[in-house]
Amino acid sequence: MNFILNPGALDTNRKGRLTLLQVIGLVPWVLFGAFVFAPGAGMFGWFIYSQITQTFEGNLLFGLIFSVGFGSILIWFGYIIGGKLLIDMILGRVLQIDGQGLKFSSAGGTSGGKSYYYSVGEINFPIPSYSTYKRLHDANIVRAYYLPRSKTLVNLESNYLQPSTSRGFNRLEKAEREARK
């Protein structure tokens, strides 16, 4: 069975690039990261400004913990959620990995929710949507196309091996044969 997650983008992903539609589809995650990042940067900036202008009235330790500490945490989460993805989108570089495809889920701790993943080779890709997770299947050999910093899965194809010689040997068999020589 041949399976391609995003057939319209496959040729562009094979060339190591993102399509415009893929970039547009990633924008909500970048905006979500920005909404987390911006208040943290504002809190951090406010504290520095208030120290420079000496307008901060109150406990300096409280200001450090709340403004700098909490602000830094928000900045970090904003970077993790949307910053890495934004850098990946700007660079537009798509990497690929071949390996066995396995889907799995894990319990979400105290919240009771589940997190969904698809593993290819040694990389576990988070799958944000259950509907996408349902479309995936375990496969012997798949090729995953992903963004390098955020490890966002952008495309997936199974049964990508094509005959490479007139005798019908596929690339894997040919590589194994050359390795034995």
N, C-alpha and C positions, 0 to 999 in steps of 0.2 A: 504494500500500500504506500503510495506516494503522498506525503503530507507537507504542505508549505503553509506556514503561519500567515504570511503576508505576501501573496504571489505578485502583486503589483510592484513591490519594492525589491524583489529578489535580485534582479540583474544589477541594480545600483548597489545593493548590499554586497554582492559578490565582488564588486569593484572597490569595496572598502569605504563607501560613502552612504550618507543618509539621504532619503528623499525629502522633498518639501513637506509632503503629507505626514511623514514620520516626525519631522521637526515640529509641525503644528500640533500633532498628537501629544508631544512631550511638554508643550508650553504650560498646561495646567499644573504640572508638578513643579515646574520652575517658579511659577507664580505663588504656589503654596509655600515653597521654600523662601521666597522673597517676603511673604507676609509673616513668616516666623523670624527671618533675619532682620527686617527693618526695625521692629520695636527694640530688639536687642542692641542694634547699632545706635538707635536713638538714646537708649538708657545709658549706654557706655559714653556716647558723645556728650550727653547732658552732664554727666558727672565730671568729665574732663573740663568742659566749659565752665562749670560752676567752680572748679578748683582754680582755673586760670583767672577768672574774674572775681574770685573770692565772694561769690554770692550764695554759697551753700551754707545754710544755717541748720545745724543739727549735728547729730552724732556722726562723726567721720567713719566709724566702723560700720554703722548701719548703711551709710551711703556706699561704702566699698562692697559690702556683702550684697545689698540689693541691686544697686546700679551696675557695678562692675561684675560681680559674680553671676547674678541672674541674667544680665545682659550678655555676658560671654557664653552662657549656656544656650541662650536663644540664637546667638550668632552661629554657634557650632551646629546646632540642629538645623538651622536654615541652610548652612553650607552642605550638610549631609543630605538633606531632602532635595534641595534645588540647585545648590552651587556646583556640585560635581556634574550634575546633569547639564547645567548651563555651559560649563566648560566643554563638555562632550559635544553639545549642540553647536557651539561656535567652531570647534575644530572639525566637526563633521566626520570624524574617523570611526569606521566600524571595523572591529576585529572579528575573527572567526575561530571557533574551536570545534574539533571533531571528537566524538566519543559516544558512549552509551547514554541515552536519554532516559532519565527516571524522574517521575513526578512524585512529590511527597508533601505532606503538610505537618505542621507542628502546632501544639496548643499555644494559645496566646497568653499564658500565665493567668493572672487574676482577672483579666478582662473577659476571659471565657471565649474570645474569638480565636480563629485559626489563621495562621500564616501559611501561604502556599508558595512552593518552590518547584523549580525544574532544574535538575542537575544534569550537566553535560561535562564529561571529563571530570575535572577536579573543581569546577566552578558551580556554585549554587546560585541560581538566578531567582530573585524574589518575583513572584507573579502577583500584581496588585489586584487583579480582578478574578473572581471565581468563575465567571463565564469563559475567560481565556484559559484558566486552569482546566476546566472541563473539556476544552477542545484539544488539549495536549494529550499525548499518549506515550507510554513507555516504548522505547524502540532500541534495537540493537545498535545501530549507528545513525547518528544525526549530526548535522552541522548547525551550530548555533552562531548567529551574528549578534554581536553585543557592543555596547559602548564601553570603552576601557576603564574610565574612572568610576563611573556610577554602577558598572556591571548590570546595565539595563538590557534585557533581552529585546532586540528589535525584530528579529526574524529567526525562523527555524525551518530547516528542511530535512526530511528523512528520505532515504533511498536516493541520495544525490549521486551515488557512484554510477558512472556511465562507462560503457565499454571503451577501452583505450586502444585496442588493437583490432585488427580484422578478425582475429580468432575469438573475440568476445570476452577477453579477460578484463576485469574491472581494475580500477586504480589500486585498490587494496591488495588484490591478488598479485598484481605486477610488483608492488612495493615489497611484498613478502618474498617473492621470487628473487628480486634483486638483493634483498638482505641476506638470503641464503648463499648467494654467490661469493 
